[in-house]
């Protein structure tokens, strides 16, 4: 058995040292891809479509449609708490989604309009 001088681990005799490093780099890259978020950090409930809303825990197609219908009838949500007014979304569902939803720029510092001139 041959050992790698750099880390003391056994090296397959059938592969070169370079191939071993290539495999380590490939494995590291795969791990980084797995860690990458697949969903946006926050979902804007004033602009999200059905496909986006159903990504929230406890929100299926029926509740997602209800959110959109509420929005169409009442205008944009003014706060995230207002989503509890949607039929089928109560306190329990709200607690599951409250850290993942936003309305507009809530939680961000407002833009200074003078900087846009």
C-alpha angles and dihedrals in degrees: 000000000000122000128210108245091212098058107006093239123135115265124210106246090216094065132058124241089253092056090051091053090047090055091049091051091047091050091048091050091051090051091052091050090052090053094051112107113250095196132049115267092237132021118214104222090200094062106022119116126217094269090055097043093053089062088072116095112260094013116113130172094280094053092042090055089048090054091052092045091050090050092050093049099040105027125240121342111260094201136008090247089065089073086078086072089067113101109257096019112102136160094288093054091042091055089053094052106028094097092051102047134076138174114222113311095339110151094025129096109258117251117254104237091207089068090061094061 
